Amino acid sequence: MIYFDDSDGQIVLAYSSEQSGPSWLDDKLESVGEATLSHTFTVRKEDLVGRVSQDEFDYFDEDVRRFVIGTVDDEYRTIRKRVLGLKHDLLIAGSIGIGQRTFIAERNISIFRRIDEIVDEQIVVGGPRMGAIPEDEFARLLHDFPTSTEITHYARTRITRVLREYLDTMSDAESRLAVYMERRARSGPATPEEGHGRIPVASELELEKFTYVRDRLAEMLNDAESYLEADWQAAVGDLFLLIFPQYVAVLHNVHVKERYSNESRSTDRYIDLMLVGANGCVDIIEIKKPFERGLVSKRQYRDNYIPVRELSGSIMQTEKYLFYLSKSGMDGENAITMKHVADLPVGLEVKIANPKAIILSGRDNNLSTQEKFDFEFTRRLYSNVVDIISYDDLLRRLDNVIAALTKRVGAESGPESDDQIGMSA
């Protein structure tokens, strides 16, 4: 068991074990000079403090070992970086109560070490510091941190996704697509002899196509964390060909040279996804993982919800790509065409003519009315160059298309005539 206490300007970690006692810890400190507790806290012999009377701590016991792991001031606790194995000292606001679950997830996973692996700056939780993780957001992070069951489910999902390429197991959406493709292959134009009440094949197949796209996207969003960003780019990039019929091909990892800064040298740039229209004109698409807070900040800046850093970075990145494309000229067009000729319809050549960009990022189903309002300002600010679409917005667009097609199919099928009813009877 691990406890914490703020005492005389210091953070004290108290460790006890009912099963094995402290003998192993004493031996390790004596022989090596340091020991790691619960795969998270590395304490040293010099951190050890003397025993205290039972009156000072309710959890006093002969088997308790106490270590100083940091300091406390009026605003923050500072935990030494080497205790947690971080790149910087950890700051936690004094207003936040800390316990073992603040630092350790199931299976003895160090929470802050996981965070430290994906950031290059000091981790600050709560308090007034700029860039600090808000206290309520940190509480939500702890609550939502993957359990052992979720980790097992994630592993199984990843395995299933790999095996699906080689086995016959399919999701409902994929099964529906198989039926759609089969019907499309055997369908033909309606003839007058087929009867007035026959549903036109084209409308029905369009309905099935968009229903598949919508269901497939919803399936992925329900299990979003088990997909890598590359998975979203591969899957959603292909779905865009179905959603936006003006595009006939998706090109992956498109090489563009940037010569603007120095004419004698060039820098290689790679666009993850490029959409090619039926006339060869190209646009680019930037697809990010659907993080819940992937659009606007949780905190306000001067009464405004501003774009989160990832979205701002994506906008800047896509604008630069558009700039590099426009500067590449005919040489760039020819280079892209030759490199990706196998992915283009026969005879189609790439054309760069005032390309635009689409950014697919984040969820808006959890935003407040004010947050959605401010996000719309961001969208309109860049609308002349970039169209920013949330995953929920994409789902709503698909729902509207499906509703319109369903209505059209119902209207085109019409009621059966009296003669047809009599003949069928």
C-alpha positions as CSV (number, residue, x, y, z in Angstrom):
1,M,0.0,0.0,0.0
2,I,1.2,3.5,-0.8
3,Y,0.2,6.7,1.0
4,F,1.1,10.3,0.5
5,D,1.4,13.2,2.9
6,D,2.4,16.9,2.7
7,S,4.7,17.6,5.7
8,D,6.9,20.6,6.4
9,G,7.2,21.6,2.8
10,Q,7.9,18.1,1.6
11,I,5.9,15.3,-0.1
12,V,6.3,12.1,1.8
13,L,5.6,8.7,0.2
14,A,4.8,6.0,2.8
15,Y,5.0,2.3,1.7
16,S,3.8,-0.8,3.5
17,S,3.2,-4.4,2.5
18,E,1.0,-6.7,4.6
19,Q,2.1,-9.8,2.6
20,S,5.9,-9.6,2.4
21,G,6.7,-6.8,4.8
22,P,9.5,-4.3,4.2
23,S,12.4,-6.7,4.3
24,W,12.8,-6.9,0.6
25,L,12.8,-3.1,0.3
26,D,15.4,-2.8,3.1
27,D,17.6,-5.4,1.4
28,K,17.3,-3.7,-2.0
29,L,18.1,-0.2,-0.6
30,E,21.1,-1.6,1.2
31,S,22.5,-3.6,-1.7
32,V,21.6,-1.4,-4.7
33,G,20.9,1.9,-3.2
34,E,17.4,2.3,-4.8
35,A,14.2,0.3,-5.3
36,T,11.1,0.7,-7.5
37,L,7.7,0.5,-5.9
38,S,4.7,-0.8,-8.0
39,H,6.7,-0.3,-11.2
40,T,6.2,3.4,-10.8
41,F,8.1,5.1,-7.9
42,T,11.9,4.8,-7.8
43,V,13.2,5.7,-4.3
44,R,16.7,5.9,-3.0
45,K,18.3,5.2,0.3
46,E,19.0,8.9,0.9
47,D,15.2,9.6,0.4
48,L,14.4,7.4,3.5
49,V,13.3,9.3,6.6
50,G,13.3,8.2,10.2
51,R,10.4,6.6,12.0
52,V,7.8,8.8,13.7
53,S,5.4,8.3,16.6
54,Q,2.0,7.0,16.0
55,D,0.5,10.3,17.0
56,E,1.9,12.0,13.9
57,F,0.5,9.6,11.3
58,D,-2.6,7.4,11.6
59,Y,-1.1,4.8,9.4
60,F,2.1,4.4,11.6
61,D,3.4,0.9,11.7
62,E,6.7,-0.8,12.3
63,D,6.6,-2.1,8.7
64,V,6.1,1.4,7.1
65,R,8.9,3.0,5.1
66,R,8.7,6.7,4.4
67,F,10.5,8.6,1.6
68,V,10.7,12.2,0.6
69,I,9.9,12.4,-3.1
70,G,9.4,16.1,-3.6
71,T,8.5,19.5,-2.3
72,V,5.4,21.6,-1.6
73,D,4.8,25.3,-1.9
74,D,1.6,27.5,-1.9
75,E,0.4,26.4,-5.3
76,Y,2.1,23.2,-6.4
77,R,3.6,19.9,-5.3
78,T,6.8,19.3,-7.2
79,I,7.7,15.6,-7.6
80,R,11.2,14.8,-8.7
81,K,11.5,13.6,-12.2
82,R,13.8,10.7,-11.3
83,V,11.2,9.3,-8.9
84,L,8.7,8.8,-11.7
85,G,11.2,8.4,-14.6
86,L,10.1,11.6,-16.4
87,K,11.9,14.1,-18.5
88,H,10.9,17.0,-16.2
89,D,9.7,17.4,-12.6
90,L,6.0,16.8,-12.2
91,L,3.8,19.6,-10.9
92,I,0.4,18.9,-9.3
93,A,-1.7,21.6,-7.8
94,G,-2.0,21.6,-4.0
95,S,-5.8,21.7,-4.4
96,I,-5.8,18.2,-5.9
97,G,-5.8,15.3,-3.5
98,I,-3.3,12.6,-4.5
99,G,-3.3,8.9,-3.8
100,Q,-2.0,5.7,-5.4
101,R,-4.6,5.8,-8.2
102,T,-3.4,9.3,-9.2
103,F,-0.2,7.7,-10.4
104,I,-0.8,4.0,-11.0
105,A,-3.4,2.4,-13.4
106,E,-4.3,-1.3,-13.6
107,R,-1.5,-3.7,-14.1
108,N,0.9,-1.3,-12.4
109,I,0.9,1.1,-15.4
110,S,2.6,4.4,-14.6
111,I,0.1,7.1,-15.8
112,F,2.5,10.0,-15.9
113,R,5.2,7.9,-17.7
114,R,2.7,7.1,-20.4
115,I,1.9,10.8,-20.7
116,D,5.6,11.7,-20.7
117,E,6.2,9.3,-23.6
118,I,4.1,11.4,-25.9
119,V,4.9,15.0,-24.8
120,D,8.2,16.9,-24.7
121,E,7.3,19.5,-22.1
122,Q,6.8,19.6,-18.3
123,I,3.5,18.0,-17.1
124,V,1.5,20.4,-15.0
125,V,-1.8,19.3,-13.5
126,G,-4.3,21.9,-12.2
127,G,-3.5,25.4,-10.9
128,P,-3.0,28.7,-12.7
129,R,0.0,27.9,-14.9
130,M,-0.4,28.4,-18.6
131,G,-0.7,25.1,-20.4
132,A,-1.7,23.1,-17.2
133,I,-4.1,20.2,-17.6
134,P,-7.4,21.4,-16.0
135,E,-8.3,19.6,-12.8
136,D,-11.6,18.3,-14.2
137,E,-9.9,17.1,-17.4
138,F,-7.3,15.2,-15.3
139,A,-10.0,13.6,-13.2
140,R,-11.7,12.5,-16.5
141,L,-8.4,11.1,-17.7
142,L,-8.0,9.0,-14.6
143,H,-11.6,7.8,-14.9
144,D,-11.2,6.9,-18.6
145,F,-7.7,5.4,-18.4
146,P,-7.9,1.9,-20.0
147,T,-8.7,-0.9,-17.6
148,S,-7.2,-4.3,-17.9
149,T,-10.4,-5.5,-19.6
150,E,-10.2,-2.7,-22.2
151,I,-6.5,-3.4,-22.8
152,T,-7.4,-7.1,-23.5
153,H,-10.3,-6.0,-25.8
154,Y,-7.9,-3.6,-27.6
155,A,-5.4,-6.4,-28.2
156,R,-8.1,-8.7,-29.5
157,T,-9.5,-6.0,-31.8
158,R,-6.1,-5.4,-33.3
159,I,-5.6,-9.1,-33.8
160,T,-9.1,-9.5,-35.4
161,R,-8.4,-6.6,-37.7
162,V,-5.3,-8.3,-39.0
163,L,-6.8,-11.7,-39.3
164,R,-9.9,-10.3,-41.1
165,E,-7.7,-9.8,-44.2
166,Y,-7.2,-13.6,-44.4
167,L,-10.4,-15.1,-42.8
168,D,-14.0,-14.9,-43.7
169,T,-15.2,-13.1,-40.6
170,M,-16.9,-9.8,-41.5
171,S,-18.7,-7.0,-39.7
172,D,-22.3,-6.2,-40.4
173,A,-21.3,-3.2,-42.5
174,E,-18.8,-5.3,-44.5
175,S,-21.4,-8.0,-45.1
176,R,-23.8,-5.4,-46.3
177,L,-21.1,-4.1,-48.7
178,A,-20.6,-7.6,-50.1
179,V,-24.4,-7.9,-50.8
180,Y,-24.3,-4.4,-52.4
181,M,-21.4,-5.3,-54.7
182,E,-23.0,-8.6,-55.7
183,R,-26.3,-6.9,-56.6
184,R,-24.4,-4.2,-58.5
185,A,-22.6,-6.7,-60.5
186,R,-25.7,-8.5,-61.6
187,S,-28.0,-5.4,-61.9
188,G,-28.9,-4.0,-65.3
189,P,-31.1,-1.1,-66.6
190,A,-34.8,-1.4,-66.1
191,T,-36.9,-2.2,-69.1
192,P,-40.5,-1.3,-69.8
193,E,-41.4,-5.0,-69.5
194,E,-40.2,-5.2,-65.9
195,G,-43.3,-3.3,-64.7
196,H,-44.2,0.2,-63.5
197,G,-43.7,-0.6,-59.8
198,R,-40.2,-1.8,-60.0
199,I,-37.7,0.1,-57.8
200,P,-34.9,1.6,-60.0
201,V,-31.7,-0.3,-59.4
202,A,-29.5,2.8,-59.3
203,S,-31.4,4.5,-56.5
204,E,-31.5,1.4,-54.4
205,L,-27.9,0.7,-54.9
206,E,-26.9,4.2,-54.0
207,L,-28.9,3.9,-50.8
208,E,-27.1,0.6,-49.9
209,K,-23.8,2.2,-50.7
210,F,-24.2,5.2,-48.4
211,T,-25.8,3.0,-45.7
212,Y,-22.6,0.9,-45.8
213,V,-20.3,3.9,-45.6
214,R,-22.3,5.4,-42.6
215,D,-22.4,2.1,-40.7
216,R,-18.7,1.4,-41.3
217,L,-17.7,4.8,-40.1
218,A,-20.0,4.4,-37.0
219,E,-18.4,1.0,-36.3
220,M,-14.9,2.6,-36.3
221,L,-16.0,5.5,-34.1
222,N,-17.4,3.1,-31.5
223,D,-14.0,1.6,-31.2
224,A,-11.9,4.6,-32.1
225,E,-9.0,4.1,-29.7
226,S,-8.1,0.7,-31.2
227,Y,-7.3,2.3,-34.6
228,L,-4.0,4.1,-35.4
229,E,-4.0,7.3,-37.4
230,A,-2.8,5.4,-40.4
231,D,-5.8,3.1,-40.1
232,W,-8.2,6.1,-40.3
233,Q,-6.3,7.5,-43.3
234,A,-6.6,4.2,-45.1
235,A,-10.2,3.5,-44.3
236,V,-11.7,7.0,-44.4
237,G,-9.7,8.0,-47.5
238,D,-11.3,5.2,-49.5
239,L,-14.8,6.1,-48.0
240,F,-14.4,9.6,-49.4
241,L,-14.5,8.3,-52.9
242,L,-18.0,7.0,-52.1
243,I,-19.1,10.1,-50.2
244,F,-17.8,12.6,-52.8
245,P,-18.4,11.2,-56.3
246,Q,-16.4,14.1,-57.9
247,Y,-13.2,12.3,-56.8
248,V,-12.1,9.2,-58.7
249,A,-8.9,8.3,-56.9
250,V,-7.0,8.6,-53.6
251,L,-3.2,8.9,-53.7
252,H,-1.2,8.0,-50.6
253,N,2.1,9.5,-49.5
254,V,2.4,12.0,-52.3
255,H,5.9,13.5,-52.7
256,V,6.2,17.3,-53.1
257,K,9.4,19.4,-53.2
258,E,9.6,22.7,-51.5
259,R,11.9,25.1,-53.3
260,Y,10.6,28.4,-52.2
261,S,12.9,29.1,-49.3
262,N,16.1,28.5,-51.3
263,E,16.1,28.0,-55.1
264,S,19.4,26.0,-55.0
265,R,18.1,23.5,-52.5
266,S,14.8,21.6,-52.1
267,T,13.2,20.0,-49.1
268,D,11.1,16.8,-49.5
269,R,7.5,16.9,-48.3
270,Y,5.0,14.1,-48.2
271,I,1.2,14.6,-48.3
272,D,-0.5,11.7,-46.7
273,L,-3.6,11.7,-48.9
274,M,-4.5,13.4,-52.2
275,L,-7.9,13.3,-53.8
276,V,-8.0,13.3,-57.6
277,G,-11.1,14.6,-59.5
278,A,-12.6,13.3,-62.7
279,N,-10.8,16.0,-64.6
280,G,-7.5,15.4,-62.9
281,C,-7.6,18.4,-60.6
282,V,-6.4,17.5,-57.1
283,D,-7.3,18.5,-53.5
284,I,-5.7,17.2,-50.3
285,I,-7.2,15.7,-47.2
286,E,-5.7,15.6,-43.7
287,I,-7.2,12.9,-41.5
288,K,-6.6,12.9,-37.8
289,K,-7.8,10.5,-35.1
290,P,-11.3,11.4,-33.8
291,F,-10.2,12.7,-30.3
292,E,-13.1,14.0,-28.2
293,R,-11.3,17.3,-27.6
294,G,-9.8,17.5,-31.1
295,L,-11.5,20.8,-32.1
296,V,-11.6,23.6,-29.5
297,S,-9.9,24.1,-26.2
298,K,-11.6,23.2,-22.9
299,R,-10.5,26.5,-21.4
300,Q,-11.5,29.9,-22.8
301,Y,-9.0,32.5,-23.9
302,R,-10.6,36.0,-23.5
303,D,-14.1,34.4,-23.4
304,N,-13.4,32.4,-26.6
305,Y,-12.9,28.7,-27.2
306,I,-9.9,28.6,-29.5
307,P,-8.7,25.7,-31.8
308,V,-6.7,23.1,-30.0
309,R,-3.0,22.9,-30.9
310,E,-3.5,19.8,-33.0
311,L,-6.2,21.4,-35.2
312,S,-4.1,24.7,-35.5
313,G,-1.1,22.6,-36.5
314,S,-3.1,20.7,-39.1
315,I,-4.4,23.9,-40.6
316,M,-0.9,25.3,-40.9
317,Q,0.4,22.1,-42.3
318,T,-2.3,21.8,-45.0
319,E,-1.9,25.5,-46.0
320,K,1.8,24.9,-46.5
321,Y,1.1,21.8,-48.6
322,L,-1.2,23.8,-50.8
323,F,1.5,26.4,-51.2
324,Y,4.1,23.9,-52.1
325,L,1.7,22.2,-54.6
326,S,0.9,25.5,-56.3
327,K,4.6,26.3,-56.6
328,S,5.5,23.0,-58.1
329,G,4.0,23.8,-61.5
330,M,4.0,21.4,-64.5
331,D,7.0,19.6,-63.2
332,G,5.1,18.7,-60.0
333,E,2.1,17.6,-62.0
334,N,4.2,15.3,-64.2
335,A,6.1,13.9,-61.2
336,I,2.9,13.0,-59.3
337,T,1.3,11.5,-62.4
338,M,4.3,9.3,-63.2
339,K,4.7,8.2,-59.6
340,H,1.1,7.2,-59.1
341,V,0.1,6.1,-62.6
342,A,-1.0,2.7,-61.2
343,D,-3.5,4.4,-58.9
344,L,-5.0,6.7,-61.6
345,P,-7.6,5.9,-64.2
346,V,-6.0,5.1,-67.6
347,G,-5.1,8.3,-69.4
348,L,-5.9,10.7,-66.5
349,E,-3.1,13.2,-65.7
350,V,-2.8,15.2,-62.5
351,K,-3.6,18.9,-62.6
352,I,-2.8,21.4,-59.9
353,A,-5.2,24.3,-60.2
354,N,-5.9,26.2,-57.1
355,P,-6.2,23.1,-54.9
356,K,-8.3,23.1,-51.7
357,A,-7.9,21.0,-48.5
358,I,-10.3,19.0,-46.3
359,I,-9.4,18.4,-42.6
360,L,-11.3,15.6,-40.9
361,S,-10.7,15.8,-37.2
362,G,-12.3,15.5,-33.8
363,R,-15.8,15.0,-32.5
364,D,-18.4,17.8,-32.0
365,N,-21.1,15.7,-30.2
366,N,-19.7,16.6,-26.8
367,L,-19.4,20.4,-27.5
368,S,-21.5,23.0,-25.8
369,T,-23.6,25.5,-27.8
370,Q,-20.9,28.2,-27.2
371,E,-18.1,25.8,-28.2
372,K,-19.9,24.9,-31.4
373,F,-20.5,28.5,-32.1
374,D,-16.8,29.4,-31.7
375,F,-15.7,26.4,-33.7
376,E,-17.9,27.6,-36.6
377,F,-16.0,30.9,-36.6
378,T,-12.8,28.9,-37.0
379,R,-14.3,26.9,-39.9
380,R,-15.4,30.1,-41.7
381,L,-12.1,31.8,-41.1
382,Y,-10.3,29.3,-43.3
383,S,-13.2,28.3,-45.6
384,N,-11.6,29.9,-48.6
385,V,-8.7,27.4,-48.4
386,V,-9.6,24.6,-46.0
387,D,-12.9,22.8,-45.1
388,I,-12.8,21.5,-41.5
389,I,-15.1,18.6,-40.9
390,S,-15.7,16.8,-37.7
391,Y,-16.4,13.1,-37.7
392,D,-19.9,13.8,-36.3
393,D,-20.5,16.3,-39.1
394,L,-19.5,13.6,-41.6
395,L,-22.0,11.2,-40.0
396,R,-24.8,13.9,-40.2
397,R,-24.0,14.5,-43.9
398,L,-24.3,10.8,-44.6
399,D,-27.6,10.6,-42.6
400,N,-29.0,13.4,-44.7
401,V,-28.0,11.7,-47.9
402,I,-29.5,8.4,-46.7
403,A,-32.8,10.1,-45.7
404,A,-33.0,11.8,-49.2
405,L,-32.3,8.5,-51.0
406,T,-34.8,6.6,-48.8
407,K,-37.5,9.1,-49.7
408,R,-36.6,8.9,-53.4
409,V,-36.7,5.1,-53.4
410,G,-40.1,5.1,-51.7
411,A,-41.5,7.7,-54.2
412,E,-40.1,5.9,-57.3
413,S,-41.4,2.5,-56.2
414,G,-45.0,3.8,-55.8
415,P,-48.0,1.8,-54.8
416,E,-48.8,-1.3,-56.8
417,S,-51.6,-0.9,-59.3
418,D,-55.0,-2.8,-59.0
419,D,-54.1,-4.9,-62.0
420,Q,-50.8,-5.9,-60.4
421,I,-52.5,-6.7,-57.1
422,G,-55.1,-8.9,-58.9
423,M,-52.4,-10.7,-60.9
424,S,-50.3,-11.4,-57.8
425,A,-53.4,-12.7,-56.0
